[in-house]
Amino acid sequence: MFNIKKTGLYKKTKKKFRKVLSRGYKFYTLRLLYPTLYRVYAMKPVKKNKVVFIEVRMPKISDSFKLLYDRIKADTKYKVSTHFLRMSFVPRKEYRKLCKNMVKDIATAKYVFLNESSNITSCLPLRKETVLTQLWHACGAFKKFGMSTADLKFGDNRETLNKYPYHRNYTHVTVSSPEVVWAYEEAMSLEDKKGVVKPVGTSRTDVFFDKAFIEKAKQRVYKAFPAARDRKVILYAPTFRGRVAKAKTPDVLDVGKFYKEFGDEYVMIFKHHPFVKNRPIIAEKYKDFAMDLTDDVAIEDLLCTSDICISDYSSLVFEYSLFVKPMIFLAHDLDDYFDWRGFYYDYKDFVPGPIFKTSDEVMNYIKNIDKEFDKQKVIDFRDKFMSSCDGHATDRIMKLVFGER
């Protein structure tokens, strides 16, 4: 029996129709609804002690905000509110409701903080009294984002990014070193607004200079995975592939081989990107050697505890460089990822560790790590990309945003 819904023409037409609807929805919300709502609520005076934190995707205050959030929250002269928009994680109707509530709230706020791009805050006729600070959620400059991806598969086209921008209205953008200012200016279309991107450091990195935090972090990891207490830790922390709504993670490490080779000396901890819903399953027989702690332990705790970090294209390697420990880059799909997303620096010259494509290559390196590890390469990487991260970034951000107080 003929089914029109299974024909290529029907599917193609349906896809085009969805694109048209999406364009109309964007115009309605970003050009009409949110700006109008903001103007109405901005008729009220600014509340000089009002601070708003906006999490675009995460369901709770994330590590990018935590130190600053806790410090401001503890100061009784500030009134703090939070918004969790859950973009890509909730139905459109619910997302719109959450955005409307946020728009109403920031209309009278003196201080607003973001840690991710937002086309909602960027579409608003933000009043001059409001200080909008972008803390960003990552250090350094690794994968391209924003306007830097305009001509790549990952990003929107340049016309759409100009029409519905994600990085407008910023008063300050805080980054991890002077070296990466140019990359953020390019990504956020701030080349003509010199001085907005400020290399005062990344707040979240302050914990890595706190000995008490590091010790507590290790204890949290040991509690979640007791086998790690008496062995060295290999952390595997890849970034996601694809788009956020359908994020995938690589499944290329052979846990069985690692167990056979390193089971007496090491444990393996897996930390996948939080956007990934379906993760590789670790066989029960390896439970005393390998564990997925993605949902159980913060990445900061794992970086403090790990002796070796295996990653690919994740910016967490910038933070890990502060410990000057070995890093391995398992980049089995490097060519595809470059075509998809691209990098700000040449990957092969840029990363502070060896690049491999297979488990066997990684294992062989670990077996000879005492001879192979180039410590100076990590130090040079740290000094270049993390020079403003010294344990006092949050202090400088507080001074930058709130003044001498």
C-alpha positions in Angstrom: 0.0 0.0 0.0 1.3 3.4 -1.0 2.3 5.6 2.0 3.1 9.2 1.1 4.8 9.8 4.4 7.6 7.4 3.4 8.4 9.2 0.1 11.4 11.3 -0.3 9.4 14.3 -1.6 7.2 14.2 1.6 10.2 14.2 3.9 11.9 16.9 2.0 8.8 19.1 2.0 8.3 18.5 5.7 11.9 19.5 6.4 11.5 22.7 4.5 8.2 23.5 6.2 9.9 23.1 9.6 12.6 25.5 8.6 10.0 28.1 7.6 8.2 27.7 10.9 11.5 28.0 12.8 12.4 31.2 11.0 8.9 32.6 11.9 9.3 31.5 15.5 12.7 33.2 15.8 11.4 36.4 14.3 8.4 36.4 16.7 10.3 35.7 19.9 13.6 37.4 19.2 12.5 40.5 17.3 9.0 41.0 18.9 8.1 39.1 22.0 11.2 39.4 24.2 12.3 43.0 23.2 8.7 44.2 23.8 8.4 42.5 27.1 11.8 43.9 28.2 10.8 47.5 27.3 7.6 47.2 29.3 9.3 45.9 32.5 12.3 48.3 32.0 10.0 51.2 32.6 10.6 50.5 36.3 13.8 51.8 37.8 16.9 49.7 38.0 17.5 48.0 41.4 21.1 48.8 42.2 21.6 45.8 44.4 20.0 43.3 42.1 22.2 40.5 40.6 20.9 37.9 38.2 22.7 34.7 37.1 21.5 33.0 33.9 22.2 29.3 33.2 21.3 28.8 29.6 21.2 24.9 29.6 22.2 23.6 33.0 19.6 22.8 35.7 21.6 24.2 38.6 24.4 26.7 39.3 27.4 25.3 37.4 31.1 25.4 38.3 31.6 28.4 36.0 29.4 30.5 38.4 29.8 28.8 41.7 32.7 30.8 43.4 31.3 34.1 42.3 27.7 33.2 43.0 28.6 32.0 46.5 30.5 35.1 47.3 27.8 37.5 46.1 25.1 35.5 47.7 26.9 35.7 51.0 26.9 39.5 50.8 23.6 40.7 52.3 23.7 43.9 50.4 22.9 42.1 47.2 19.6 40.5 46.1 20.4 37.5 43.9 18.1 35.6 41.6 18.8 32.7 39.2 17.2 31.5 36.0 17.7 28.0 34.4 16.5 28.3 30.8 17.2 24.6 29.9 17.6 25.4 26.2 17.5 22.2 24.1 16.4 20.2 27.1 12.7 21.2 27.6 9.8 21.6 25.1 9.6 24.9 23.2 6.6 26.1 25.2 8.3 25.6 28.5 11.5 27.2 27.3 9.6 30.3 26.1 8.0 30.6 29.5 11.3 30.4 31.3 12.8 33.0 28.9 9.9 35.4 29.5 10.4 35.2 33.3 14.1 35.8 32.9 13.6 38.8 30.6 11.2 40.4 33.1 13.7 39.9 35.9 16.8 41.3 34.2 14.8 44.4 33.0 15.4 45.9 36.5 18.7 44.3 37.3 21.9 46.2 37.7 24.2 43.2 37.3 23.6 40.2 35.0 26.0 37.2 34.6 26.1 34.6 31.8 28.5 31.7 31.2 27.3 30.7 27.8 26.0 32.4 24.6 22.4 33.5 24.5 20.4 34.9 21.7 17.8 36.0 24.3 19.9 38.5 26.2 21.5 39.5 22.8 18.1 40.5 21.3 17.2 42.9 24.1 17.5 46.7 24.0 19.6 46.4 27.2 19.5 49.6 29.3 22.8 51.4 29.8 22.6 51.0 33.6 22.8 47.2 33.4 26.3 45.5 33.5 26.2 42.3 31.6 29.2 40.1 32.3 30.0 36.9 30.3 32.2 34.6 32.4 32.2 31.9 29.7 32.3 28.2 30.7 35.7 27.3 29.4 39.3 28.4 29.5 41.7 29.1 26.6 40.6 28.9 23.0 40.2 25.4 21.6 37.2 24.6 19.4 35.7 27.4 17.3 32.4 28.9 18.4 30.1 31.8 17.6 30.9 33.8 14.5 34.1 31.7 14.0 31.9 28.8 12.9 29.8 30.8 10.5 31.3 29.0 7.5 31.5 25.5 9.1 29.0 22.7 9.5 28.7 23.3 13.2 27.4 26.9 13.1 24.6 28.9 11.7 25.3 30.8 8.5 26.7 34.3 8.8 23.5 36.0 7.8 21.5 34.3 10.5 24.2 35.0 13.2 24.1 38.7 12.3 20.3 38.8 12.3 19.9 36.8 15.5 23.2 37.3 17.4 24.3 35.3 20.4 27.0 37.7 21.8 25.6 41.2 22.0 25.2 43.6 24.9 28.3 42.5 26.8 29.9 44.9 29.2 32.7 42.5 30.1 33.9 39.1 28.9 36.4 37.4 31.2 39.1 35.1 29.7 42.0 33.0 31.0 44.9 34.9 29.3 45.9 37.8 27.0 46.8 35.2 24.4 43.2 34.3 23.7 41.5 37.7 23.6 41.6 37.8 19.8 39.7 34.5 19.5 36.9 35.7 21.7 36.7 39.0 19.9 36.4 37.1 16.6 33.8 34.6 17.9 31.7 37.3 19.6 32.0 39.9 16.9 33.8 42.3 19.2 36.7 43.3 17.0 35.4 46.8 17.0 34.9 46.9 20.7 38.4 46.6 22.1 38.5 46.3 25.9 35.3 44.3 26.3 37.2 41.0 26.4 39.4 41.2 29.5 42.1 38.7 30.5 41.5 38.8 34.2 41.3 35.0 34.6 38.6 32.4 34.8 36.7 32.3 38.2 36.3 28.5 38.2 40.0 27.9 38.2 40.6 29.5 41.6 39.8 26.2 43.4 42.9 24.6 41.8 45.1 26.8 43.9 43.3 25.9 47.2 45.0 22.9 48.9 42.0 22.3 51.2 39.7 22.1 48.2 42.1 19.7 46.4 42.2 17.4 49.4 38.4 17.4 49.8 38.0 16.8 46.0 40.1 13.7 46.3 38.1 12.4 49.1 34.9 12.9 47.2 36.3 10.9 44.3 37.5 8.1 46.6 34.0 8.0 48.2 32.4 7.6 44.8 35.0 5.1 43.6 36.9 3.5 46.6 39.2 1.5 44.3 40.9 4.8 43.3 42.2 5.4 46.8 45.2 3.0 46.5 45.9 3.3 42.8 46.8 6.0 40.3 43.9 7.5 38.3 43.6 7.7 34.5 40.8 10.2 33.6 39.1 9.8 30.2 37.1 13.0 29.4 36.1 13.4 25.8 34.0 16.2 24.5 30.7 15.6 22.7 30.1 15.2 19.0 27.2 16.7 16.9 24.7 19.2 18.1 23.7 19.7 21.7 20.2 18.2 21.4 21.6 15.0 20.0 25.1 15.0 21.5 27.1 11.8 21.2 30.3 10.6 22.8 33.1 8.5 21.4 33.4 4.8 22.4 37.0 4.0 21.3 38.8 3.0 24.5 39.1 -0.8 25.0 38.5 -1.1 28.8 39.4 -4.8 28.7 42.9 -4.1 27.3 43.5 -1.4 29.8 42.4 -3.6 32.6 44.7 -6.4 31.5 47.7 -4.1 31.2 47.2 -1.6 34.1 44.7 -3.2 36.5 47.2 -3.5 39.3 48.6 0.0 39.1 45.7 2.2 37.8 42.0 2.8 37.8 40.1 4.4 34.9 37.4 7.1 35.5 35.1 8.2 32.6 33.7 11.7 32.6 31.5 12.3 29.5 30.2 15.7 28.5 27.0 16.6 30.4 25.1 17.1 27.1 25.5 13.4 26.3 22.5 11.3 27.3 23.5 7.8 26.0 26.9 6.8 27.2 29.0 3.6 26.6 28.3 0.9 29.2 31.3 -0.4 31.2 31.0 -4.1 31.8 30.3 -5.2 35.4 33.4 -7.4 35.5 35.6 -4.2 35.4 33.7 -2.5 38.2 36.8 -2.4 40.4 38.9 -0.9 37.6 36.8 1.4 35.6 33.8 3.6 36.5 31.7 6.3 34.8 31.4 9.2 37.2 29.8 11.6 34.8 26.7 12.1 37.0 28.4 11.6 40.4 31.5 13.7 40.6 32.3 17.2 39.3 35.0 17.6 36.7 37.0 19.8 39.1 37.3 17.0 41.6 38.4 14.6 38.9 41.1 17.0 37.6 42.4 17.4 41.2 42.6 13.6 41.6 43.8 12.3 38.2 47.4 11.4 37.4 46.9 11.2 33.7 44.2 12.8 31.5 43.0 11.4 28.2 40.9 13.8 26.2 40.4 14.9 22.6 39.1 18.4 21.9 37.8 19.4 25.3 38.9 22.7 26.9 39.3 21.0 30.2 42.9 20.4 29.2 43.6 24.1 29.9 42.6 23.6 33.5 44.5 20.4 33.8 47.7 22.1 32.6 47.7 24.0 35.9 48.7 20.6 37.5 51.5 20.0 35.0 50.6 16.4 34.6 50.6 14.1 31.5 47.9 14.6 28.9 47.1 12.3 26.0 44.9 13.2 23.0 42.9 10.3 21.6 41.7 12.0 18.4 40.6 9.1 16.2 38.3 11.4 14.2 40.5 14.5 14.0 39.9 15.2 10.3 36.1 14.9 10.6 36.0 17.0 13.7 38.1 19.7 12.1 35.7 19.9 9.1 32.8 20.0 11.5 33.9 22.5 14.1 37.5 23.7 13.5 40.1 25.0 15.9 41.7 28.4 16.7 45.2 26.9 16.7 46.8 24.2 14.6 45.8 21.1 16.6 48.9 19.1 16.0 51.3 21.9 17.1 49.0 23.2 19.8 48.1 20.3 22.1 50.6 19.7 25.0 50.8 15.9 24.6 50.9 13.1 22.1 48.1 12.5 19.6 46.9 8.9 19.1 44.0 7.2 17.3 43.9 3.8 19.0 43.9 2.3 22.5 47.1 0.3 21.8 49.0 3.6 21.1 47.7 5.2 24.3 48.6 2.1 26.3 52.1 2.0 24.9 52.6 5.6 25.8 51.4 5.1 29.4 53.7 2.1 29.8 56.6 4.4 29.0 55.2 7.6 30.5 58.2 8.3 32.8 60.4 8.6 29.7 58.0 10.0 27.3 56.2 12.8 29.3 57.4 16.2 28.1 56.8 18.3 31.2 58.1 21.5 29.7 55.6 21.3 26.9 52.8 21.4 29.4 54.4 24.3 31.3 54.7 26.3 28.1 51.1 25.6 27.2 50.0 26.7 30.7 52.0 29.9 30.6 50.6 30.8 27.2 46.9 30.1 27.7 46.3 30.2 31.5 48.6 33.1 32.6 45.7 35.0 34.2 44.6 32.1 36.3 46.5 32.3 39.6 43.9 31.6 42.3 42.7 35.2 42.4 40.5 35.5 39.3 37.3 35.8 41.2 38.7 38.7 43.2 39.6 40.5 40.0 36.2 39.8 38.5 34.5 41.2 41.6 36.5 44.4 41.3 35.9 44.6 37.6 32.1 44.3 37.9 31.3 45.9 41.3 34.3 48.3 41.7 36.5 48.8 44.7 33.7 47.5 47.0 
